[in-house]
Amino acid sequence: MKYSVRHQTLYEYENVVDNYHGILCLQPLNLPRQICKNFKIEIKPAPAIIYPRKDYFGNTQHFFSIHEPHKTLKVITTSDVEVIPPSSININFNTCEEALNKINNEHELQVELLQYQLPSQFIKWDDEIKNFAKECFLPHNPLYDAVKKLTEKIYNEFKFEEGFSTLNTPLKTILKERKGVCQDFSHLAIACLRSMGFPARYVSGYIETLPPPGKLKLKGSDASHAWVSTYIPNIGWCEFDPTNNLIPSDRHITVAYGRDYADVAPLKGIIFSSGNHEVKVEVDVIAER
């Protein structure tokens, strides 16, 4: 499937900003099943400098600096991406017990995966989260099926509710209230997996959304999305979408991988100013059919 993606972020500041230093993480990755054929950035006011670099996880980031005073900042990125559906895989091997033994006893694999097994900035767990996950990961069940069961459990037991949570809402609150957004559900799924000893990483990107039958798709109706990737021995990294109870296919567009949201935030920066600000984000994911 071929997509055109437009992502606009608008900041409006209460007081004048004299300087801004920002980092963008919005360029879709080139992967075996995904090709980013075109990527453009438009920033107003125009930055004095902008340059790309690869981060530790292999994502493309763009650093930029604005030195002229401004009260609004608009960042627009556009991408042309082609995504190929995944091929079928054999999921009838690698039980949870076998997977743990392999991960914990092969030194090179252990070193490679350790960063995705440890707590990170937004992902920590306790016995409550571990108990929530435990019934999904019985020792003799295939690990792939176990992760699917966890994905389904989060989808069925939690309500998607915009505005309920912020970046700083603890996972314990998400678990107690049984609601949140895709970022929360992905962080919770990763916490569950890591609490069981399995490596898991956070995936940021987009998902194609479809309007109701007979209705036109509204401009700016899409949004950034998040899902989960976990390592399964003899298969590799496998992806799961707990928000939609889906195995990501050609409707998911991958932008970046990290330990959690902190590693792959779409836009973050440092401003030299005071006062409050408002931010508005519009995303359009248009498929070529």
N, C-alpha and C positions, 0 to 999 in steps of 0.2 A: 504494500500500500504506500502511495506517495502522499506526503502532507506538506502544506504550507503553514508555518506557525508564526504568529505575531504576538509578542509579549511586550506590553507597555506598562511602565511604572512611573507614576507621577507623584512627586513630593511637593507639598505646599507648606512653606515655613512661615511661622508667625513673625519672625524677625529676619533681617538680611543675613545670609550665610556668606562669609568672606572667603572661606576655603573649604573644599570638599575633596576627600581622598576615598575612592571607592574600589570595590572588587566585585566584578560580575562573574557569575557561574551559570551561564545560560546557553552555552553552545552545545548542541547535541553531540554525543560521542559518535565516533566511527567504530563500529563493532562488527563481528562476523555477520550479524543479521540486520545491521543498520548502517546506512550511509548518509552523512550530512553533506549534501551537495553544494550548499550555499549558506553563508551566515553573514549577516550585516548588523552593525551597531550604529544607532543614531542617538547622540546625547546633546541635550540643550540645557544650559549653555554649553558650547563646545569645549571639551577638555583641552588643557594645555599639552597633555601627554596621555597616550593610551597604548598599552602593549600587552600582548598575550603571553601566557606561560603555562606550562603543565604543572599541576600540583602533585603532591606526594602520591595521590591515588590515581593519577593519570587523567584527571579531568582538565579541561581547558578553562582557565580563568583569564579575565581581562582586568588589568589594573588601570585606573585613570585618576587624574587630578584636575580639579577646576579651581582656578585662582581668581576669577572675577566674581564680584558680589552678585548674589542672586536670591530670589525669594521662591522660585520654583525650579525644580529639576525634573526633566523628562528623559527617560531612557527607553528607547524602543529597539528591540531586537527582532529580526526576521530570519527564518530558517526554512530551507527546503530539505526535506528528509524522506528517505525511502526505508521502510521497515518490512522485513521478510518474516513470515510466520515461522515459528520454531518447528523442527522436525519432532516426531514422536520419540519418546525415550522409554527404556525398560525400567520400570519402577519396582519390580518384584524382587529386588535384592537390596542389600545394605540395610539391615535392621538397625534400629536405634542403638542397640548394644554393640553391634559390629562397627557402626560408624564411629561411635565414641572410642572404641578400642583403636581403630585406625588413626583417628585424629590425635589421640593422646600418646601413641606409641611410635609414630613415625616422626623423627626429629625435624626433618626439613619441612614437612607439612605443618608441624606444630609451630615452628617459627613463623611461617608464612601466614598462619591463620590466627595467631594469638591476639592481635590487635582487634579482631572481630569477635573475640570471646570475652573481653574485659569490659567493665563499666566505662561509659564515656560521658560527655558533658550532659546530655539529656536522657541517658539510659542507665538507670540503676534499678536494682530489684531487691526484694526481700522475700520472706517465706510466703507472704500472701500472693505475690506474683508467681512464685515457683509452684505453689499449690494450684493456682489457676491453670498452669501449663501442664502439670504432671500427668493428668489423665490422658492427654493426647500422645504422650511419648512412652508408651509401654515398651519394655526392652525388646520384645520379639516382633513388633510391628515394623514394616518398612518405613524408613525415615521420611521418604517422600510423602507417603500417605499420612504420616503423623503431622507433617507441616501443613498439609491440606486440611487436616482435621482442625488444627489450631486456627487456620485462616477462616474456616467455616464457623468455628465457635465465636470468634470475634465479630464476624459479620452478623450472626444471628442474635448475639446477646447485647450488642452495642448499637446505639442510635447515632446516626450522623447528624450533628447539630453545629452549624456555623455560629461562631460568636461565643460558644460556651467556654472554650479554652484559649490560652495564650501560649507563647513559647515556654513560659515558666510554670505552667500548670503541671504539678507532679503526676507521674504515672499512677501513683496510689489514688489520686483524685479521679483520674480517668477510669480506673478499675472500679472504684466505689460507685461513681455516678453512672457508669455504663453509657457514656456518650463522649463525643469528640469529633475530630475531623481526621482526614487521611494521615496527616503527620502524627497524630496521637496513636492511631491504630497501628501504624508502622512501627513507631517507637515501642509500643506495648508488645507487638509480635516479636520484635528483636530482643526485648528484655526477657520474654518467655524462652526463646531459643537459647540465649546465652545462659540463662539460669539453669538450663538443662545440660549445658556444656557444649552446645553446638554453635559454630561460627555463623554470624549473621551480619549483614550490612544494609545500610539505608540507600534506597534508590530514589533520586529525584527526577522528575520529567513531566510528561503530559499524557493525557488519555483523551482520545477522541470521544466526544459526547454527541449524542444524537437528539434532535428535538422531538417533541411528541408527534405522532403521526398527523400529517396534514399541516404542520406548523413549520414556519421558517426558522432557521437557526439565528438567534439574536447575536448581534455584534458584541464581543466581549463576554460572552456567556460561558466560556471555558475557564479553566484555572490550572495552576500548577498542581501536580499530583505527586504522590509518594507511595512506594510499595517496598517490598522486602526481597532480599536475595540471601539464600543460605547455601552453605557448601555441603554437598553430599558426595562422599567418596565414590570413586569410579564413574561418577556422572559429571561433577563440577558444580559451578554456581547455578542454582535454580531459583527462579523468581516466582513470587506469590503476591497477590493483591488482596489484603484483608478487608479493605474498604468495600470492594465490589465482589468478593469471593470469586476471584478469577485467577487463572494462570495467564500472566501477561503474554499477549500475542502481538499481532501487527497493529493493534489499536493503541499500544503503549509506546511512547517515544522516550528514550532514555537520555537524560542530560548529564547526570553525574552519579558517582558512587562514593559513599563515605561511611564513617562509623555511625553518624547520626546527622540530624539536620545542620548542626553547627559546621560540619565540614563542607556542606554543599548549598548553603543559603544562596538564593538567586542574586541578591544584591545586599551588600553590607558596606558600611563606610564610617568615616570619622568626619564630623562637621565642626567648623569653628564658628559658633553662634550660640544664641540662647533662645529660650522660649519653646513652645510646642510646635508640632508639625502634624500634618495629615498625609496619609499615603493612599493612593488608589491604584489598583492593578487591574488591567484588562488583558485577557488572553483569548486568542482565536486559533483553533486548530481546524484547518480546512482540508478535507480529503479530496483527492482527485479521483473521481469515479468514472 
